[in-house]
Every structure is written in C-alpha cells, then in structure tokens.
C-alpha cells in the first residue's frame, strides 16, 4: 500500500493541492506490496461514481502523473508524490 499527496492542474489556475490517494492492488501476487509502492511503469485506471483517472508511476513508485475527471468537472492533469 502506498499513499500519495496529490495535485490537480485545471489549466488556468496552476497546480492545486487535492486529497491524498492510497493505492493497494493485489491479485495472484501483490502489485503494490503492503509496505511498498507500484514499480516504475505501472499504469492504473479506474472509474466510478466518484470520477475516473489514468495514472502511471515513475521513479520506483515515488511519483505518478496522469489525468483525472471528477463529477461535475472537466478533465484535469493529476500528479502525486509518495508520502514518507
């Protein structure tokens, strides 16, 4: 499991702090270990009532970049840095 401080970029307003994102994914084996982060190049997409996003992890999972869309809003750039 890994938790990230996130920011969104709306185009005209610059980068703004957003809610933390916690990532925990497991299947046959853990994609995100209990005490680790996704490996570089891991891409995650999701969608649901609370919005949708597509992000890719870099630098050993220490950061991600991508796009997100939240209810009632247009698409935004989305990025995050892993919390220590």
Backbone as CSV, one residue per row, in Angstrom:
resi,resn,N_x,N_y,N_z,CA_x,CA_y,CA_z,C_x,C_y,C_z
1,UNK,0.849,-1.173,0.000,0.000,0.000,0.000,0.893,1.234,0.000
2,UNK,0.510,2.225,-0.775,1.265,3.471,-0.841,0.288,4.640,-0.862
3,UNK,0.625,5.704,-0.153,-0.210,6.897,-0.101,0.541,8.058,-0.737
4,UNK,-0.175,8.848,-1.537,0.410,9.945,-2.303,-0.283,11.261,-1.986
5,UNK,0.519,12.329,-1.858,-0.026,13.694,-1.845,-0.330,14.013,-3.303
6,UNK,-1.505,14.514,-3.587,-1.872,14.749,-4.981,-2.133,16.225,-5.260
7,UNK,-2.038,16.547,-6.546,-2.345,17.887,-7.039,-3.083,17.754,-8.360
8,UNK,-3.939,18.733,-8.637,-4.610,18.818,-9.933,-4.231,20.132,-10.595
9,UNK,-4.258,20.115,-11.924,-3.958,21.316,-12.702,-5.131,21.545,-13.641
10,UNK,-5.801,22.668,-13.455,-7.010,22.949,-14.210,-6.761,23.776,-15.464
11,UNK,-5.523,24.105,-15.742,-5.206,24.888,-16.929,-4.962,26.339,-16.596
12,UNK,-5.981,27.030,-16.113,-5.823,28.445,-15.823,-5.403,28.741,-14.398
13,UNK,-5.577,27.784,-13.491,-5.337,28.061,-12.089,-4.039,27.531,-11.527
14,UNK,-3.194,26.924,-12.332,-1.965,26.342,-11.810,-2.247,25.072,-11.018
15,UNK,-1.223,24.520,-10.387,-1.363,23.304,-9.586,-2.000,23.629,-8.239
16,UNK,-2.969,22.791,-7.842,-3.677,22.967,-6.573,-3.660,21.652,-5.803
17,UNK,-3.463,21.715,-4.494,-3.487,20.518,-3.660,-4.847,19.838,-3.760
18,UNK,-4.846,18.506,-3.745,-6.073,17.720,-3.765,-5.981,16.679,-2.645
19,UNK,-6.961,15.836,-2.521,-6.989,14.809,-1.474,-5.911,13.759,-1.711
20,UNK,-5.414,13.152,-0.631,-4.451,12.050,-0.753,-5.075,10.888,-1.523
21,UNK,-4.212,10.126,-2.201,-4.614,8.917,-2.908,-3.856,7.751,-2.291
22,UNK,-4.579,6.701,-1.876,-3.953,5.489,-1.367,-4.173,4.374,-2.380
23,UNK,-3.075,3.687,-2.739,-3.115,2.635,-3.751,-2.790,1.302,-3.088
24,UNK,-3.705,0.345,-3.237,-3.467,-1.021,-2.775,-4.089,-1.949,-3.807
25,UNK,-3.251,-2.712,-4.489,-3.729,-3.609,-5.539,-3.103,-4.978,-5.327
26,UNK,-3.921,-6.017,-5.354,-3.373,-7.370,-5.286,-4.231,-8.282,-6.149
27,UNK,-3.596,-9.289,-6.689,-4.289,-10.298,-7.477,-3.670,-11.634,-7.084
28,UNK,-3.039,-12.327,-8.006,-2.344,-13.573,-7.663,-1.142,-13.286,-6.775
29,UNK,-0.518,-12.160,-7.029,0.537,-11.675,-6.143,0.322,-10.180,-6.001
30,UNK,0.907,-9.605,-4.987,0.667,-8.180,-4.755,1.347,-7.336,-5.818
31,UNK,0.598,-6.459,-6.442,1.150,-5.485,-7.369,1.780,-4.350,-6.572
32,UNK,1.129,-3.974,-5.488,1.655,-2.968,-4.580,1.863,-3.658,-3.240
33,UNK,3.114,-3.964,-2.863,3.357,-4.644,-1.590,2.814,-3.844,-0.409
34,UNK,2.538,-4.520,0.679,1.983,-3.885,1.866,2.795,-2.709,2.364
35,UNK,4.106,-2.751,2.183,4.958,-1.653,2.651,5.708,-0.993,1.499
36,UNK,5.181,-1.090,0.286,5.893,-0.551,-0.862,5.015,0.286,-1.760
37,UNK,5.526,0.480,-2.975,4.833,1.306,-3.966,4.828,0.570,-5.294
38,UNK,3.977,0.972,-6.236,3.990,0.356,-7.558,5.341,0.580,-8.239
39,UNK,5.754,-0.365,-9.048,7.033,-0.212,-9.738,6.899,0.780,-10.895
40,UNK,8.022,1.316,-11.326,8.065,2.252,-12.442,7.383,1.634,-13.662
41,UNK,6.537,2.419,-14.312,5.829,1.963,-15.498,4.474,1.354,-15.229
42,UNK,4.156,1.082,-13.967,2.829,0.553,-13.631,1.789,1.612,-13.963
43,UNK,0.762,1.216,-14.707,-0.326,2.117,-15.063,-1.608,1.619,-14.424
44,UNK,-2.362,2.534,-13.812,-3.613,2.207,-13.150,-4.704,3.110,-13.713
45,UNK,-5.838,2.522,-14.022,-7.008,3.304,-14.431,-8.189,2.873,-13.568
46,UNK,-9.094,3.807,-13.318,-10.303,3.468,-12.587,-11.410,4.426,-12.989
47,UNK,-12.638,3.986,-12.759,-13.796,4.856,-12.972,-14.927,4.386,-12.078
48,UNK,-15.772,5.315,-11.717,-16.906,5.022,-10.844,-17.668,6.287,-10.552
49,UNK,-18.552,6.210,-9.577,-19.395,7.352,-9.215,-18.597,8.570,-8.777
50,UNK,-17.399,8.352,-8.231,-16.588,9.451,-7.706,-15.603,10.010,-8.729
51,UNK,-15.640,9.511,-9.967,-14.779,10.034,-11.004,-13.971,8.944,-11.680
52,UNK,-13.018,9.372,-12.502,-12.172,8.427,-13.226,-10.772,9.007,-13.346
53,UNK,-9.806,8.126,-13.562,-8.429,8.575,-13.712,-7.613,7.510,-14.426
54,UNK,-6.500,7.946,-14.980,-5.487,7.065,-15.565,-4.145,7.644,-15.162
55,UNK,-3.345,6.872,-14.416,-2.064,7.368,-13.925,-0.965,6.341,-14.186
56,UNK,0.267,6.828,-14.316,1.440,5.977,-14.494,2.472,6.369,-13.451
57,UNK,3.095,5.357,-12.835,4.074,5.576,-11.769,5.495,5.646,-12.322
58,UNK,6.339,6.466,-11.681,7.722,6.690,-12.092,8.635,6.663,-10.872
59,UNK,9.936,6.623,-11.141,10.964,6.729,-10.092,10.727,5.744,-8.946
60,UNK,10.548,4.461,-9.309,10.356,3.432,-8.303,9.065,3.584,-7.521
61,UNK,8.078,4.222,-8.111,6.794,4.421,-7.445,6.744,5.635,-6.545
62,UNK,7.775,6.482,-6.594,7.790,7.653,-5.714,6.889,8.778,-6.215
63,UNK,6.469,8.708,-7.486,5.577,9.734,-8.019,4.737,9.154,-9.152
64,UNK,3.649,9.853,-9.495,2.837,9.472,-10.652,2.362,10.720,-11.379
65,UNK,1.997,10.548,-12.629,1.350,11.594,-13.410,0.233,10.957,-14.220
66,UNK,-0.750,11.773,-14.593,-1.849,11.271,-15.399,-2.943,12.301,-15.522
67,UNK,-4.151,11.819,-15.729,-5.317,12.689,-15.845,-6.440,12.142,-14.966
68,UNK,-7.325,13.030,-14.563,-8.485,12.631,-13.750,-9.687,13.462,-14.163
69,UNK,-10.843,12.930,-13.870,-12.095,13.667,-14.093,-13.008,13.366,-12.913
70,UNK,-13.429,14.419,-12.237,-14.275,14.276,-11.058,-15.699,14.716,-11.412
71,UNK,-16.707,14.220,-10.688,-18.099,14.541,-11.016,-18.337,16.046,-11.149
72,UNK,-18.994,16.424,-12.226,-19.341,17.821,-12.452,-18.185,18.691,-12.923
73,UNK,-17.036,18.096,-13.210,-15.864,18.854,-13.630,-15.312,18.286,-14.937
74,UNK,-14.538,19.088,-15.628,-13.855,18.620,-16.819,-12.588,17.872,-16.456
75,UNK,-11.906,17.286,-17.441,-10.662,16.569,-17.162,-9.560,17.518,-16.692
76,UNK,-8.694,17.013,-15.804,-7.584,17.795,-15.263,-6.319,16.946,-15.283
77,UNK,-5.171,17.623,-15.288,-3.926,16.916,-15.073,-3.889,16.513,-13.614
78,UNK,-3.260,15.375,-13.330,-3.267,14.810,-11.985,-1.878,14.267,-11.706
79,UNK,-1.288,14.620,-10.560,0.030,14.109,-10.214,0.121,13.895,-8.714
80,UNK,1.081,13.062,-8.323,1.229,12.791,-6.908,2.654,12.415,-6.557
81,UNK,2.990,12.625,-5.283,4.292,12.292,-4.716,4.052,11.433,-3.488
82,UNK,4.769,10.311,-3.396,4.565,9.376,-2.285,4.921,10.023,-0.954
83,UNK,4.042,9.806,0.028,4.279,10.294,1.383,5.260,9.356,2.069
84,UNK,6.126,9.911,2.861,7.131,9.101,3.570,6.510,8.282,4.671
